[in-house]
Amino acid sequence: MGNVWPRGGHLIERRLSTLRRVPAIVIPYRGDAKSRLSPSLRAALAVAMLGDVVEAALVVGRVVVVTDDAAVVPAGVAIVPDPGAGLGAAVAAALAGVEGHALVVNADLPAVTPDALRQLAAAGLALVEAPDGTTNALSLPDPSSFAPLYGPGSADRFRAHAQFATVSIAELEADVDSDADLERLTAQLGPRTRALLAVHA
């Protein structure tokens, strides 16, 4: 005898199907990557920004942080050890354990919101380009479409590699590389980053 669904079973089935489509969010994190930020706040800011990105991502889907410093990663996420061969290799290591739709979101995007991540996911195969031509975020309906192409001009390389659409999402374009970026984005920053800056104002 086949499976018998209880009353409302089709609704349950649809909800499970929807859950399966929720993306996994991969966040690569290295605490020593922000050399242009003030030395006195650099390490704490990196951790605060990571926390803001993770908080937004957890609302949307399963979160995987690939890092060489698991001690600073917020609770509730999966951790993949960074293989130590650059950003592309780190992302590839995390994606190796992901099935289905994945987002890759940099850890220096403290203005990110759940709605911004959902907008990226809805774009299909897509990227968010930083103002300097690098890549802040990727949407990968099939993780096998990823290639380790990060670095200067990486957005152009991703578009040449596959049919990535370029989507403009302000919260994902607002990366933080310098003190000037923090000042420019003050009103948009996530709660952890704002709190840290308020303490040190």
C-alpha positions in Angstrom: 0.0 0.0 0.0 1.4 3.4 -0.9 1.9 6.3 1.4 -1.4 7.9 2.6 -1.2 11.6 3.1 -3.4 13.0 6.0 -5.9 15.7 5.3 -3.9 18.7 4.1 -1.1 16.5 2.9 -0.8 18.3 -0.5 -0.3 21.6 1.4 2.5 19.9 3.5 4.1 18.6 0.3 4.1 22.0 -1.3 5.7 23.5 1.8 8.4 20.9 1.9 9.1 21.6 -1.8 9.4 25.3 -1.0 11.8 24.6 1.8 14.0 22.5 -0.6 14.3 25.6 -2.8 15.5 27.8 -0.1 19.2 28.5 -0.9 22.2 27.7 1.2 24.2 30.8 1.8 28.0 30.4 1.7 30.0 33.1 3.5 33.8 33.1 3.1 35.5 34.8 6.1 39.1 35.7 6.8 39.6 38.1 9.7 42.9 39.5 8.3 41.5 40.5 5.0 40.7 44.2 5.8 44.1 45.8 5.8 42.7 49.3 4.9 40.6 49.6 8.0 41.9 51.3 11.1 44.3 48.9 12.9 42.7 49.5 16.3 39.3 48.3 15.1 40.1 46.0 12.1 39.7 42.7 13.9 36.6 43.6 15.8 35.0 45.2 12.7 35.6 42.0 10.7 33.8 39.9 13.3 30.9 42.4 13.7 30.4 42.5 9.9 30.4 38.8 9.7 27.8 38.6 12.5 25.5 41.0 10.6 25.8 39.0 7.4 25.2 35.7 9.2 22.1 37.2 11.0 20.5 38.2 7.7 21.4 34.9 6.0 19.9 32.7 8.7 16.5 34.2 8.0 16.8 33.0 4.4 18.4 29.6 4.5 21.1 27.3 5.7 24.3 29.1 6.3 27.8 27.8 5.7 30.8 29.8 6.8 34.2 28.8 5.4 37.0 30.2 7.6 40.3 29.8 9.2 38.9 31.2 12.5 35.9 29.1 13.6 36.0 30.7 17.1 34.5 34.0 15.9 31.6 32.4 13.9 28.1 33.0 15.3 26.1 30.0 16.4 23.7 28.2 14.2 25.8 27.8 11.1 27.9 25.1 9.5 31.6 25.7 9.4 34.0 24.5 6.7 37.8 24.9 7.2 39.4 27.3 4.8 41.9 25.3 2.7 44.2 28.4 2.7 44.6 28.7 -1.1 42.7 32.0 -1.6 39.0 33.1 -1.8 38.1 30.9 -4.8 39.4 27.8 -3.2 37.6 28.6 0.0 34.3 29.1 -1.7 34.8 25.9 -3.8 35.4 24.0 -0.5 32.1 25.2 1.0 30.1 24.6 -2.2 31.4 21.0 -2.4 29.0 20.2 0.5 26.0 22.1 -1.0 23.3 20.6 -3.1 20.8 22.8 -4.9 20.6 26.6 -5.1 23.5 28.4 -3.3 24.3 32.0 -2.7 27.8 33.1 -2.1 27.9 36.4 -0.1 31.1 38.2 1.1 31.5 38.8 4.8 32.1 42.5 4.4 28.5 43.4 3.5 27.1 44.7 6.8 24.2 46.4 5.2 22.7 43.2 3.8 19.1 42.3 4.6 17.1 39.1 4.2 15.1 40.8 1.4 18.3 41.6 -0.5 19.3 37.9 -0.3 15.9 36.8 -1.5 16.1 39.2 -4.4 19.5 37.8 -5.4 18.2 34.2 -5.2 15.2 35.1 -7.3 17.6 36.4 -10.1 18.7 32.9 -11.0 22.3 32.6 -12.2 23.4 36.1 -11.2 26.1 38.3 -9.6 26.3 41.5 -7.7 29.3 43.6 -8.9 31.2 45.9 -6.5 31.9 49.5 -7.6 35.5 48.4 -8.3 34.6 45.6 -10.6 35.1 42.8 -8.1 32.3 40.4 -7.1 30.4 40.8 -3.8 27.8 38.1 -4.2 26.8 35.2 -6.5 23.5 33.3 -7.0 24.2 29.7 -8.2 21.1 27.6 -9.0 23.6 24.9 -9.8 26.8 25.1 -7.6 28.8 23.4 -10.4 28.6 26.6 -12.4 31.1 28.2 -9.9 34.7 28.8 -10.9 37.4 30.4 -8.7 37.7 33.7 -10.6 37.9 36.2 -7.8 40.3 39.2 -7.8 40.5 42.5 -9.7 38.0 42.5 -12.5 36.4 39.3 -11.4 32.8 40.3 -12.3 33.8 40.4 -16.0 35.5 37.0 -15.7 32.4 35.4 -14.1 30.2 36.8 -16.9 32.7 35.4 -19.5 32.6 32.0 -17.7 28.8 31.6 -17.7 25.7 33.5 -18.4 25.6 35.4 -15.1 23.1 38.2 -15.0 24.3 41.4 -13.3 21.8 42.5 -10.7 21.9 45.8 -8.8 21.0 45.3 -5.1 22.2 48.3 -3.0 22.6 46.3 0.2 24.9 43.8 -1.6 26.9 46.5 -3.5 27.8 48.3 -0.2 31.0 46.5 0.7 33.3 47.8 3.4 37.0 48.1 2.5 38.0 51.3 4.3 37.1 53.7 7.0 35.6 56.0 4.4 33.2 53.2 3.4 32.0 52.9 7.0 31.4 56.6 7.2 29.5 56.6 3.9 27.3 53.6 5.0 26.6 54.6 8.6 22.8 54.7 8.3 22.7 51.3 6.5 25.0 49.2 8.7 23.8 46.2 10.5 23.3 46.2 14.3 26.6 44.6 15.3 28.7 46.9 13.2 26.7 50.0 14.4 27.1 49.0 18.0 30.8 48.5 17.7 31.3 51.9 16.1 29.1 53.6 18.7 31.3 52.2 21.5 34.4 53.5 19.8 33.0 56.9 18.6 
